[in-house]
Every structure is written in structure tokens, then in C-alpha cells.
Amino acid sequence: MDDFLAARSQMALSLGFHIVFSCIGMVMPFFMAIAHWYWLKTKDPVYQNITKAWSKGVAIFFATGAVSGTVLSFELGLLWPTFMKHAGPIFGMPFSLEGTAFFIEAIALGFFLYGWERFNPWFHWFTGLIVGVSGIVSGILVVSANSWMNSPSGFDYVNGQYLHIDPVKAMFNAAWFQQALHMSIAAFAATGFAVAGVHALMIVRKKNVKFHYMAFRIAIVFGAVAAILQPISGDISAKNVAKRQPAKLAAMEAHFKTEKFAPLIIGGIPDTATKQVNYAIKLPGMLSFMTYENFNAEVKGLDQIPAKDQPPVAVTHYAFQVMVGLGMAMLALALLYFIALFKVKKWFSKEWFLKLFVAATPLGFIAVEAGWTVTEVGRQPWIIQGVMRTADAVTPMPGIAYSFYIFTAVYISLSLVVIFMLYRQIKMVPVVYDVASPQPLSKREGL
């Protein structure tokens, strides 16, 4: 493995690891706040226990996300010094604001975890809500920085110099809203289905059924609504990509030839040598219509993109197909859930129905990883679209491969620790959380 591939692989590993924890950190506090609100309104102890159980999960993911996010910050400077030298002054504002949001989130989480029976109940609930709001803001700010890499603005690039820098314009670039919307909804869908799937599994196993059923209902509502909204945000994002990054769209769709009445390709195996997509389902004219709302619109293909500026087609296409396919599966499950909620309530007691959501537990996060693969690989060979190539930004420092191996071992170890801690949390439900008359948290847990 050469140093360039090692640097890209390390960054991909770090981002792929961190994105799971950042999504959960953005969304889980809202689940917690809803359960807490139900507790304050109904005084049903199950809601209080769900809130306390979820708050410990939020703390675990927050701590792990903070570690992996800090590592990412250092990696940007260590692995891509040329990029940070020029890009730092331009898109540094969202990163600095993200740091502020992170500190607010940390303080609010501390208040919430240790505020039981110490604060006014509604103020205590409000601190939990602040954890979620600041998490969402933090995520949007990071996505804003990434969207700038896809749609650079806020500067003039003259003779290799970055002049007339406008950080505000850079932050609110042409891609930030679409990417932030798509990513935020994806976080809710992925986390909602993952949390609901874990609780559905416990219901199937007949463990603390009331506790897990009420938790399932809160999580799946968020996940189902997000899954229904996600195709809309995806359509907005795709239209924006077609306008700003035609090479990425062509790679996503394995669209080799510029043509009118362009077909939408479903599945298939791209062959870059013959410029064909084998074994694909083709819907005539649909790509033109979905991109430009005109069946006869011309869609730019890879034949109009210089070979040196083309992204890897196979990886981008496969990742896009995985993202869309899993998104459609989650949409179908979301519609099934609402049918059960409003028409066929007896399905909630059926094992087959719950097992569908158990099977869907990882789908959202696989789709998120695939979506980020499309975003990053589809931009190649550019680290700043049309301005700076990734190969020109990498560090000249040797031995990056060894760093990649070490970080891989660290992230695998962290993953195992997190899985163990979450498993222990679930096993502690009947011991600590699911009790009819909960004692004060400090007495039960020895705090």
C-alpha cells in the first residue's frame, strides 16, 4: 500500500467510524427528550426508565464520537497539510462554530445526566433537548464544511492563489442546504430504525415487553417519518449534483454516453472498458426526467469528462445503488408501520411484523456509509472540486501505511468496547431500569 492510498484509507476508516456515532449523537437525544416529556406528562415510570436508559446510551456514543471526531481534526492537518494550508482560512468558520456547539452539547449532557432530582423537572427536560439541538447544529456545520469541498465558493482562485476570502459565503455554499438536509434526515432514519430494531428484538424474545414496546414506538416514529421524507431530499440532492458535479452523477448512474431521453439504470455491473452496464434494468427517459423534469433533456455522460477527471465508476455506482435500495426498503417498512398504526393494530403483536424491524436494524447505517462513499469517492480525483486534486494535497511524510494499520486496530478495539457497553446496558434493563417503582437514580446506581 503506497502512502497516498494509505492516507485515503485512513481518512475513509475514520470518517466511516465517526459518522455512525455522530448520527446517533444527533438523534438519540430527541428520543430521550420525547420519552422524558411523556414521563413528565403521564408520570408513567416506564417512560422515566426509558429516558434514563437512553441517556446512558447517549453518553456512551457522545464520548466515543468526541474521541473519533478529535482524531479526524488532527488527521486533516497531518494527512492533508496542503489542503488545510489553503482551505483552512476559507472553510474554518463552520469548524470553529462546530466546536462551540460541541461544548454546549457536552455541558447540557452533563446537566441532564446529573440533574435528576436536582433541577426543576421542566428545566431538566430542556437540558436534554439542548443536547439534541446542539448535536444537530454541530452535524450541519460539519456537513457545511464538506459541502464546500463539493461546491467551493467564497474565494477567487487566481494563479494558484486563494484571494478575496469570504468565510460566510464559503459556509453557505451552493451545496450546503441540500447536503445538510439529506444527512440530517438520514441520521434520523438510520438511528430510528437501529434503535427500534434492538427493542423489537427484545420484544420477540419476550424480555421486558412493555418497556421495549414503548421504546420501540418512540424510535420507529422518528425512523419511519424520516424514511418517507428521505427520497424527497435525495431527489433535491441529485438535481443539485447534476448541476454542480456532472461527473459524479454520471458515475452514480454509470452513465457513459451523453444522450437525450437518458435511461435510469437500476443495478447492473459497469464495464469501463466497453462503456456498458451489464445485467441492469433500464427505465427509458427516467434519468432525464428525474434530473431535469424533462424526458428529452440531455444528461451529460462520462464521455464528456476527461479520463483524468473521472471518478471511480464501479465503486460510486455500487454505493449509490446500495444507498437507494436500502432507502427504498426502509420506506416500505415505514409505510407498513403506518398501516399497522392506523389500520391493522394487531400486527404489533405478530412476530413476523417485529422481525421485519429486527432485520432492518443495520440498514440505515449501511445506507449512510454508502451515501458518504458516493459523496467522497464520486468527487475524486478532487479534494476541492475543480480546484485541488487529492494527490496534490497528501502529506509527503513516509510511513502512512503503518499509521493506517494502527488506527484500524484502535477503531476495531473501540468498536468492540462500545458493543460490549451497549450489550451490558441492554442486559441491565430488568435489573436497573424496568422497575415498577423506580428509586432515585443515585440510590439505584450508586452515584
N, C-alpha and C positions, 0 to 999 in steps of 0.2 A: 504494500500500500504506500503510494507516494504521499508527500506531505499535504498536497492540495486536496486529494481525496480524503485523507485523514482529517483535515480541518473541517471539510464539509460534513463528513460523517459524524464528527464530534458535535458540531452545531446541530445537526439533524437529531442526534440522540438527545441532546439537552433540551431542545425545543419539544420533541415528541414526549419526553418525560414531563416537562414542566406544564405543558398545555392541559394535561389531564387534571393536575392539581389546581391550576388557575381556573379552569371551568367549574370545578366543584366549589372552589373558594368563592366564585362569583355568585353561585346559585343556591348552595345549601343554606346560607343564612336566611334566605327568603322562605325556604321550607320551615326552618326553625322559627321564624317570626310568625308564620301562619299558625303553626301548632301552639305557639305561646299565646297568640291572640285568642284562639279557641279556649285555651285554659283560663285566661282572664275573663272571658265572657260566660263560660259554662261551669267553671270550677271542676270539670271532669278531670280527675287525677291522671288519667291515661294521657291526656294532651300535655300535661306538665312533664310526665315521664318521657314522652316522645321528644319534647323540647330539650330536656337535659341530655338525653342520649345523643340526639343530633348535634348538640352544642359541643360534645366531646369529639365527635367526628369532624366538625368544622375546625376545631383546634388542631387535630392531627394533620388535616390537609393544609391548614394555614402554615403550620411550622415547616412541613415538607416543601410547600410551594415557595416559602420565603427562602429556604436554602437553595433550591434549584433556580429560582429567579436571580438570586445574588450571583450564583455561578455563571449564569447567562450574561450578566452585566460585565463580568470580568472577561468572559470569552470573547465578547465583541471587540474589546481592546487588544487582547492577547493574540487572537487568531486573525483578526481583520484590521490591523492598525492603519493601513492606508485608507480604508473605508471610514473609520472613525475620525481620522485626521481631517478629512474633508466634510463628512456628513455630520459629525458631532455638533458643530456650531449651527447647523441648519435644522436638524430634527431633534435637537437636545431638549427643547421645551416640553414635549409630551413625556419624556423620560423623567425630567425633574418634577413635573406635576404628578406623575405616577408615584414617585417617591413620597410626596405629600399625602396622596390618597392611601398609600400603603400604611403610613404611620397612623393616620386617622382610623383605618381599619383595625390595626393592632391595638390601639388604645381602646376602641369601642368593644373589641372582643374581650379584652381584659376586664372591662367594666361588666360585660354580660356574664362571663364565666364566674366571677366572684361577687356579683351583685345580688344574688338570690337572698331575699330577706334583709337586705341592706339598703336597697334603693326603693323609692316609690315604685309599685308594680308596673305602672304605665311608662315611667321613665326607663325602667329596666328593659321593658319590651322595646322601647325606642332605641336603646343602645344596640340591641340585636339587629334592628332594622338598618341602623347606620353601618353595621358590618357589611350587610349585603349591598347597600347603595355605594359605599366606597369601593367595594370589590368590583362592582360593575364599572364604575368610573375608571378604576385602575386598569381593567381589561380593555376598555375602549381607548384609553390613552396609549397603551402598548400597541394595539391594532392600528392606531393612527400613525405611529412610527413605521410600522410595517407597510401600511398603505402608501406612505411617502416613497418607499423603495420601489413600489409598483407604479406610482404616478408622481414622480419628483416635481416639485414646484417650490416657489419661494426663493429662487436664486436665478442668476444669469450665469450660464456656463460659457466663458469666453477664453479661448486659447488655453484651455486646461485649468483655468482659474474659476473659482466659485465666488461670484461677486453679487452685490446688492441683495444680501441675505434678508429674508423676511420670515422669521420663525413662525409667526401666526399663520401666514399663508401656507407654509410648509405643513403645519399641523393639520389644517383644514383643507387638505388637498382634494383633488377630484375623486379619489377613491375611498376616502376615509369613512364616509357615511355608509356606503354600500358594504364595505368590509366589516365595519363595526356592527351594523345591523345583522348581517349574516352570522358573524361569530357569536354575538350575544344570544341570538335565538338558538344557535347550535349548542351553546353551553347549557341552556335550559332544557333542550330536548335530550341531550346526552345524559345530563345529570338526573333529570326526571325519570328517564327510563331505567337508568342504572340503579337508583335508589328504590324505585318501585319494584324492580326485578328481585332485589335482595329480600325485600319484605314479602313479596309474593312467594318466594321460595320457602320462607319460614311459615307462611300460611299453609302451603301444600304439605309441609312436614308437621302441621298442627302444633306449632310451638307458639305460645302466647298469641293466640289468633286475634283477639280484639286489638291488642297493641299494634301488631303488624298490619292488620287490616286498615286501621285508621291512619297509620303512617303511609301505607300504600296509596290510599285515596288522595292524600295531600300531594304526594310526589307525582303521581301519574297525571293529575290535572295539569300541572305545570308542563310535564313532558308531552302530553297529548296536544295541548294548545300550541306549544312551540313546534311540534312536528307538523301540524296543519299549516302554520304560518311560514315554515321554512321554505317550501317551494316558491312562495311569493318573493321572499328575499333572495333566493337563489336565482330567480329569473331577473331580478333587478341587477344582481351582481354580474350575471353572464352578459347582459346587454352592455354593462359598463366595461367589462373586459374586452368585448368585441370592438369597442370604440378605442380603448387605450392600448390594449395588448393583443392585436390580432394574431400574433404568433402563438400566444398562449391558448387562445380559443381554438386555433387550428390544431394544436397538439391535443387539447382536451377532446376534441371531436375526431381526431385522426383524419382531418380534412386536408387531403393532399393537393387537391386541384381547385383553383379558383373557378367558381361557377355560379350561375343563377339557378334558382329552384334547387338549392343545395339540400341534400337529404340529411336527416338526423340519424346518426349511427348509434345503435344500441348494441353493446357488447362488441364482439369481434376481436381479431388479432391483427394489429397493424404490421405490415411488411414494408419497411422503409426502403428496401431495395427495389421492389416493384411498384411502390406507391399505391398499394392496395390494402383494403381491410378485409381479411378473410373471415368467413363464418359470422358476419354481422347481420343484424336486422336493420334495414334501411327504410326510413319513412320519407318518401319524396317530398321535397319542398319545405319540410318542417323546420330545418335549421335556419333557412332564410326567414321563415315566418317568426320563429321564436326569437331570432336575433334582431330583426328589423321590422317585424309586424307586416311583412310583405313577402308573399310566396315567391315572387320573381326577383327579389333583392339579390345582389351579388355578394357572396361571402368569400372573403379573402382566404386563400389556401396557402399551404406551405410552399407551393411552387413560386410564390411571390416574395418569399422570405429567403435572404441569402443563407446558404448552408451553415455558415459560421455563426449565424444569429438564431438558429432554430433550437428550441428546447428539446430534450429527450422525449420523443413522441410516445413510445410504449409506456414508460412509467407514468407520464402525465395522463394518458388516455385511460390506463387501467385504474389509476387512483380516482379519476373523475367518475368512471363507471361504478366503482365501489361506493363512492360517496352518494351518488344519485340513487343507486339500487337500494342501499340501506336506508336512505331517506324515504324512499317510497314504501319500504317495508314498515318503517315506523309510522308513516302516515296512515297506512292500512290498519295498523294496530290502534292508532289514535281514534280513527273512525269507529272501529269495533268497540272501543271503550265507551264512546259516547252513545252508541247504540244500546249497549248494556245499561248505561246510566239512565237513559231516558225511556227505553222501550222494553228491555229484557233483563230486569234486575236479577233474575235467578242465575244468570251467567256468573255472577260474582261468587257463587258457591260451587261452581263447577271447576273441577281440577284442570280440565283441558284449557279453560279460559286463563287461569292463573299461570299455567305452564307456558303459555304463549309469551307472557311478560317476563317469566324467568329466562326463557330462551333469548329474549330481546335485551337482556341486561347489558351486554358489551357493545351492542350495535351502534349506539350513539357515539361512543368514543372511538370506535373503529372508523366511523364516518368522519369524525373530527380530524383524526390523524390523516385520513385520505385527503380531506379538504386542504389541510396545510401542505401536504405533499404537492397537490395541484398548484397552490399559491407559490410555493418556493421553487419547485422543480420547473414549473411552467414559465417562470421568469428567466431561467437560465438561457444564455450564459451571462446574464447581467445580475450584479448585486444592486445596482441602481439602474432601473430600466432605461436603456438607451444612452446612459452616461458613463457608467463604470462597470467593467467586466469583473466577474467574481475572481477570475485568475489573477487579475492585477491588484486585488485587494488583500490577498492572503499574506500572512507573515512569512518573512524569509527564514525565520528560526527553524532549525532542523529538529528532527525527533518528534514531530507531532503525532506520529503513529502510536508511540508509546503513551502519550498523553491520552489518546483516544481509548486505548486498552484500559488504562487506569480508570478513566471516567466511566467506561462501560461497567467495570466491576463495581464502582461506587454506586452507580444508579441501580444496578441489579440488587445490590445489598439494601439500598434504601427502599426499593420496591418490596422486597421480602419483609422488611421491618414494618412497613405500612400495612401490608396484607395481614401480618400477624396481629398488629394492634387493632385493626378493624375486625378481624375474626374474634379477638378477645372481647371487643365491645359487643358484638352480637351475642356471644355466649353469656355475657353479663346481664342481658336483658331480664331474664327471670330472677336474677339474684339482686340486682340493684335498681332497675328501672320499672319493671312491670309489677308494681305492688299496689294493692288496693288503697292503702292509706299511707302515702309517702311521708317519711320523716324528713326533716330539713336535710338538705344536701350535705351540710358539713358533718352531721352526725352519721349519715349512712356511709359516706365515703372517707371518713377520717380526715377531712380537710380542716 
